[in-house]
Amino acid sequence: MRTTLTVDDDLLHLAKQRAAALHLPLVEIINRALRKGLVEDAPTALAEATVVYRAEPGPAPDLTGWTVRLDDEELRRKAGL
């Protein structure tokens, strides 16, 4: 896409130097700088919770006793047994 931008003289000079040093077109250097700048300024996304669905139909597993067993294990650990 073609557009017109006003660029500070010192930045344009640096971009032209970089383009010459890397043997790349000026537009490539400017595009790279914009991409890098926009990525660095982008807000970081927060992770979302993962929902897992059972693939097989049927009753849910019986978890009765798990919490009691875990509680007992924790109490034994704290008591040093």
N, C-alpha and C positions, 0 to 999 in steps of 0.2 A: 504494500500500500504506500502510496506516495503522500507525503505531508510536508509542511514547512514548520521548522522549529527555530527558535532563537536560542543560540548556544553562546555561553560566555566565551570570549576570545581565548582565554587561557585554557579552557577545557577543549575547545576545538583544536588548538595547537597540540595539546597532549594527545588527543585522539588521532590526529594526523601523524604524529611521531610514532605512535604505537602501530598504526596501520602500515607505515613504511617499514618499521622494524620487523613486523611479522609477515610482510608481503601479502597483506589482505586489503580488500577495499574498505574505505572509510565507513561505509554503511554497515559492514560486518562488525567493526569495532564498536560502533555506536549501539547496534542491536545487542551485542554481548554485554556491554556496560548496563544497558537498560534492564536486560534479563536478570543480571546479577543483582542490581540494585533493588529491583522489584521483589525478587525472591527473598533477599535479606530483610526487607521491610514487611514481608507478609506475616500475619499473625500465625502462631503455631496452633494447630488444631488439637483439641482435647480428644483423647480416646473415648470412644463410646463403649457402653457395656455390650458384651457379646451374649446373645441369646442362643441357647442350644436346644434344639428340638429333638425328641426321640425319633429315630428313623423307623422303628418297629412299633406296630400297634400292640396294645396289651396293657396290662396293669403296671402301674409304676412300681419300682422295686420297694420292698419292705425295709424301711429304715428304722423301724422300731428297735430301740435298744442301743442304737449307735450313740446317741447323745449321752445316755447313761454310761456306756462303756468309755466314751471319751472323757466324761467327767471323772469317772473312777481312775482312769489312767493319769489324769492331771493331778488328782488328789494324791495318788501314790507317788508321783514325781515330786510334788511339793513336800511330801512327808519324808522323802528320801528312801522310799521302799522299793 
